[in-house]
Amino acid sequence: MLGSTSLAGLPSALITGGSALAAVAVGRVSQARGRRPGLATGYLTGAIGSAGVITAAVLSNPVLLFIALFVYGAGTATNLQARYAGADLAAPGHRARAVSTVLVATTLGGVAGPNLAAPTGAAAEHLGIPNLAGPFILSGTAYALAALVLALRLRPDPLLMARTLAQAREADPTTRPAPADVAGTTESRGGVVLGALVMILTQLVMVAIMTMTPVHMHDHGHGTAASGLVIAVHIGAMYLPSPLTGWLVDRYGPMTIAAASGITLLAAGVLAATAPGDSVALLALALALLGLGWNLGLVSGTAIITDTVPLATRAKTQGLVDVSIAIAGATGGLASGIMVTATSYPDLALTGGILSLALLPAMAATAYRR
């Protein structure tokens, strides 16, 4: 539309900004009225954003495009928030596995989506819509269907049902828990900070290294097919291990798996920094470790948040945490390019790996307080 690539990074930033704002909104609606209206509203907003992008493409209107992309970010935020709904009614010992079930479903979209770009583009052209707007027809349809399915089928509402069950347990003298004291409140706040730290750091490190890997490969003579393969391996490692990760978190505890996330990200950073630029296999292995470390961090961090935040404020807190994750991702993507320009890709990868080690003292301090 602009005839220049000078603002090519703006759409991603707008989607991220919209995602951050929507995470707060979805969290607040879910807190007040339940998961069903919260998630359905978020997906419906994403569908409206998709329609706006298509309209902007037809009219060749950049201003409308940028506004629509900001609104479109709501769909991204809702996709991430959906994992919390999976844990609302799960037993404490099975919450991580419930979260992982939602996450592994993301793999289907992650693999199918890019492969549908060409056919949806061709379909858009038949309708008189610019080719590049084709994928937004697909995403808008998917978001609208998701909103409809949740509005009709997510019954009973998992968050409202969880509150009802909790109130019933409190009313029963035989199962009523002891009143929460100051120490319990402090532990809850500490759990929120710790869970947020795990997810923020893993998101920051993952996005930073992932963003610059294709650029690094291009600089060493690799084509888009090679970089596409590496990124495909990375995305698979981000989501496919989720069932195993959920079982590990439920079996060994979220603190242990969060620490394992830091170590895995360190290994990914060191391997990416030391791998020869002409070795696609080693870079693919490094990005696989990067995706796995992110997965370990996201599932364990989500479990920490879910376990420590009371039902009365859970959805609102989860929304605020996801805002921090979105900001961390945007910061990682922006800072990675600046750092590689100033230094090099190996320096970026090694710095990211070392930064992930901050998780270890946090885990150790929490274990010591307990």
N, C-alpha and C positions, 0 to 999 in steps of 0.2 A: 504493500500500500504506500509506503513512504519512499520507495525507490532507493533505500539505503539500509545498511545493517547496523547503523549507529545505535538504534534503540532495540536491537534484537534481544537483548537480555531483559527488557522491561516486562514482556508478558509473563515470564517466569516469576519475576518479583511481584507483579500484581496478583497472580494466582496465590502466591505464598501469603501476601498481605490479606487477601480475602479469606484465605484458609484460617489465618490467625484470628481474625475478627469473628468468623463463623464458629470457630471452636468455642469461644466464649458464649456466643448466642445459643448454640446447640446445648452446651452444658447448662445454661440457665433455664432454658425451656424444659430440658429433661428434669432438672432439679424441681421445677415448679409443677410440671404436669405429667412427667414420665418419659420413658425412652421412646415410646411410639410417636408422640407428637414431635419430640425433639429431633429424632432421626428423620422422620418423614418430612419435616419442614426443611431440614438441611439438604436432603436430596432434591426436594422440589425447587429449592433456591438454585442448586447446581444446574437443574434442567432449564430454569429461566435464564441463567447465565449462558448456557449452550445456545439457546434460541437467540440471545442477544449477539453472540459471536457470529452466528450464521447470518443474521440480519445485517450486521456490520460488514461482513464479507460481500454480501450482495450489493449493498449501498456504497462499498469502498469508503467507509467512514472510520478513520483511525480512532477518533475520540470515543465513539460508541464501542469500538472493539476493546479499548482499554478499560472502559467501565464494565463491559460484559465479562471480561476476563477476571476482574476483581470479584464480581458476583459468582462467577463459575468456581472460584476457589472454595466455595461452601461445600461442593461435592467432595473435594479432597479431604476437608476437615471431617465430614460426616463418615467417610470411609474409615478414617482412623478412629473416630469415636465409637464406631460399631463394635469394636473389640471389647469395650467395657460392658456392653449389654450382654455379651456372652458369659460374663462372670457374675452378673447380679444374683442369679439364683443357684449358682454352683456351690457345692459344699466347699468349705475352706481348703480341704485337701485336694480338690479337683479344679480350682479356679484357673490355674495356669494352663491346664489342658483345655479348658473351655475357651480361654483367650486364643490359644494356638489354633483351635478349630476355625475360628473366624479368620485368623491371619493366613492360614494355609489356603483358604478359598481365594484370597487375593492373588495367589499364583496363577490361577486360571485367567483372570483378567490381565495380569502382567504379561503373560505369554501370548494370549489371543489378541489383545488390543493392538500392539504394533503391527501384527500380521494382517489386521483388517484395515489398515490405513489406505492401502492401494484400492481395494474393492469399494470402500466407502467413498473414496475420492471420485472414482468412476461413476458411482451411483449419483453423487452430488452433481456432477457435470450433466448427467441426463436430465436432472431437474432444473438446470440453469443456475446452479450454485457453484461458486469457485471450488476447484478441486481440493484445496487445502482445508476447506471448511467441512469436508466430508466426515472426518472423524468426530466432529462436534455433533453431527446428526446422530451418530451411534451413541456418544456419551449422553447426550440429552435424552434420548429414548431410554437408555439404561437407568439414568437417574430418576426419570419420571416413573418408570416401572417399579423401581426400588421403593419410591415414596408410596406408590399405590399398594404394593404388597405389604409393606410394613403397616400402613394405615388399616388395612383390612385383616391381616393375619397375625400381627404381633400381639396376640391376646392369650392369656392376660399379660399386661405390661410387666416386664421382669423387674424393673426398679420399684414400681408401686407394690407388686406382690412381695418383693423382698422386705419392704417396709412393713407391710401387713403382718408377715410372718415374724418379724423382729418384735413388733408390738405385742403379738400374741405370746411370744416367749417371755417378754418382760412382765406381762400380766399374770403369768403362771408362776406361783411362788416356788415350785419345784425346779424351774429352769431359769429363774430370774438371776442375771449376773450381778456381781457386786457393783456398787456405785463407782463411777469413774472418779479417780482422784486427780490431783495436779500432775503427778508423775505419769499417769496414763495419758493425759492431754499432751504433756511434753513429748512423750514417746510417739504419739500420733503425728504431731507436727514434725518431729524428726524423721518419721517415716515418709512423709510427703516430700520433705527436702531431699532425702536420700533417693527415693524413687525418681523424683524429677531430675536429680543430678545424673543418675544412671542413664536415663533416656536422652537428656540434653547432650551429654558428652558423646554418647554413641552416635547420635544423629549428626553432631558437628563433625566428628572425625570421619564418619562414613561418607557424608556428602562431599566434604572437602577432597578426599582422595579419589572418590568415584568420579567427580566432575572433571578432574584434570587428567585422568588416565587416558581417555581417548585422544586428548590433545598431545600428551606425551607419546603415545603410539604413532600418531600422525607425524610428529617431528622425527620419528625414527623410520619413516617410510612405510608404515603399515596403512592399508586401506580401510574403508569403512566396514568391510566384511569382517576383518580381524578384530577391530574394536567392537563391532556389534556382537561378535561371539563372546568376547571377554565380558561385556556388560550383561549379556544374557546369562552367563554363568553366575555373575554377581547377583542378579535379580533372583535367580533360582535359589541361591544360597541364602538370600534374605528371607524367603518365605517357606520353602520346602521343608526345612528342618523343624518347623514350628511344632508338630505333634511330639517329636522327641524332646524338644526344648521344654514344652509344657510338662511332660512327664518328669524331666530332670528337676524342674523347679518345684513341682509338688513332692518329689521324692527327697531331694537334698536341700531344699529351701532356696528362696530367691537371693539371699545374700551370697551364697556359694556360687550360684550361676552368674550373678552380676560380676563377681570377681573374675570368673572364667571369661566373661565378656571382655574385660580389660586386657587380660593376657592374650586373648585371641586377636584383638585389635592391634596390640603391640606386635604380634607375629606378622600380621598383615602389613603393617607399616614398614617393618624391617625388611620383609621380603620384597615389597614393592620398591623400596629404596635401593636395594642391592641387586635386583633382577636386571640382567642385560636388556637394553632397550629393544633388541631384536628377538627376544624370547617371548612369544605369545603365551606359551604354556605356563611359564613362571608368573607372568602378569595375571593370567587367568586364575592361577592358584592363589595369588595374593588377593585378588578381588573376591574370590570365593571365601577366603578367610575373613575378609572385610564384611561381606554380607552375613556370614555366620556370627561374627562378633556383634553386629547390629541386632540380629535376631535374638541372641542371648540377652542382650541389654534391654530390648524392648519388652520381651515377655517377662523377664524378672522384674524390671522397673514397674510394669503395669501391675504385676502381682503385689509388689510392695505397696503401691498406692491403694489398691483395692483392699488389701488386708488391714491397712492402718487408718484409712479415712472412714469416719462413721457414715451410716446411710443418710443421715440428716443433711449432710453437706457433700456427699460423694460426687454427684454428677457435676456440680458447680466447680469443685476442686479439679476434677478430671479435665474439664474444659480449659481451665487456666493452665494446667500442666501442658496440655497439647498446644497452647499458644506458645509456650516456651520452647517446645520441640520445633514448631514451625519457624520461630525466629532463629533457633540454632541452625536449622538447615539452610536458611537464607544467608546467615552469617558465614557458614562454612563454604557455601558456593561462591560468595563474593570474595572472601578472604583468600580462597585457594588460588584464584587467578592472579591476585595481587602478589601473593607470595612466590608463585612460580616465576612470574615476571621479574621479581626482585632477586630470587635465588635460583631454585631449580625444583623439578618434580621430586627427586630423591629427598631433598631437604623437607619438602612438604610432607611426604609420606612418613619420614622418620619423626618429624615433629608431631604429627597426628598420633602415631603409635605411642610416643612417650607421653603425650597428653592423656591418653586413655588410662595410663597407669594411676591417674588421680583417683580412680575408682577403688584401688586397693586399700589405701589408708582410710578412706571413708567406710569401707566394709569392716576393716579391722577396728575402727573406733566404735562403730555400732555394736559389733560383737563384744567388745570390751565393756560397754555400758550395760549390756544385758547380763 
